[in-house]
Amino acid sequence: MNSLKKMLGVVWFLLGPAIIYLLVHSAIANIDLNGKSDINKPIPWLIIILVFTPIAIGLMIFGYYALKGEYDKLPEE
């Protein structure tokens, strides 16, 4: 079970930067000042990136601790 936690820690640790990259890449690809739909405006993209960046950083921190082995011993009642 501990090896599964460490493998998933690697997944979480790599998922954080991947999410940030995909969000920024999608924003660059979709922002068009001449576009008429909401996806073409920069303000919604900025809000989405500002909300999801701390979540992605939290995933990275969670993955780091799982990889380090902090969740190997869970507290007992």
N, C-alpha and C positions, 0 to 999 in steps of 0.2 A: 504494500500500500504506500509506503514511503517513497518507493521509486516512481510510482505513478504520480505522486504529488510533485516530485522534482521534475518529471517530464512535463507535467502541466504547467509548472512554474516557468519552464523555458517557453512554452506556448504563450502564456500571458505576457512574459517579458518581451517577446517579439511582436505580439499583437498590438501593443501600445504605439510604437513608432509607425507600424503599418497603417493603423487607423488615422493617425495624424497626417501621414503622407497621402493617403487616399483622399482625405477631406480637402487638403490643400490642392492636390492635383485636380480634383473635381471642381473646386471653386475656380481655379485658373481656366479650366476648359469651358465652364458654363457661364462665367460672367461676361456679359455683353451689354454695353451701355445702350445700344440701339434695340435690344430685345424688349419685348412687351410682357413676358410672363415673369412670375416672381422668381423663378430659378435663375434668371439672367441678371438680377440685381445684386450688388455686392453686400448690402446690409444684412440680408438673411444668412448669407454665407459666413460673414464675420461673426454673427451671433452663434451659428452652429459650431464654428471652429472654436470660439471662446468657451462654449459650454462643454464640448467633448474633449478638449485638450486636458483639463484636470482629470476627467474620467480615464483617459488613456494613460496619464501619468500614474494614477492610482492603480491601474492594471499592471503597470511596470513595477511599481513598488510591491504589490502583492506577489507578482512572479519572482521578484528578487528574494523576498523572504521565503517563498516556497522552495526556491532553488537552494537557498542557504540552509534550509532544514529547520526553520523556526516552527513549522507546523508538525514536526515529527512526534512531539510529545504534547498531546492535548490534555487540558486540565480535567481532573476527575472531581466528582461531587463529594 
